[in-house]
Amino acid sequence: MDENNNEITTRERQILEWIQQDPMISQNDLADLAGISRSGVAVHISNLMKKGYLRGKGYIFPPQNHVTVIGGVNMDTYGVGVEPFTAKTSNSGHIYHSIGGLGRNISLNLRKLGIFNYFISVYGDDADGEQFKVDATNHDMDITYSKQLMNEKNL
């Protein structure tokens, strides 16, 4: 195998996935999972290190590339009539709320594309802010660097 070739083999990808699931896994355990010898596993690990997929002993992974999105988050509120609109009278309908904001939407869509990103914004500590935190968690958005402002309302 050419040492300058950074392509990963099927077996190397399999071993890398097992290491990602359990970074403390032993070479003997990897050998048992793969059905190969421990020395065979050692060769694959050496190749993964040469190719840059692992760094040093202890299976240290290289830093993950990411995107940082800085932007706004807000609660969109809109009404939809049940029947056709009639002027100069009350019209029945429903009020809907959904989390929006350009920055939040970009961050969410990046996650849906499988692109890790940090979303940086500020939001209040009211019900809307709490709903944003739940929504971010449900969509695997990383808001570690966002700031929840205490005693503040509205997104």
Summary of the structure (lengths in Angstrom):
residues: 155
radius of gyration: 24.6
end to end distance: 55.0
largest distance: 83.2
contacts: 378
relative contact order: 0.12
helix: 36%
strand: 21%
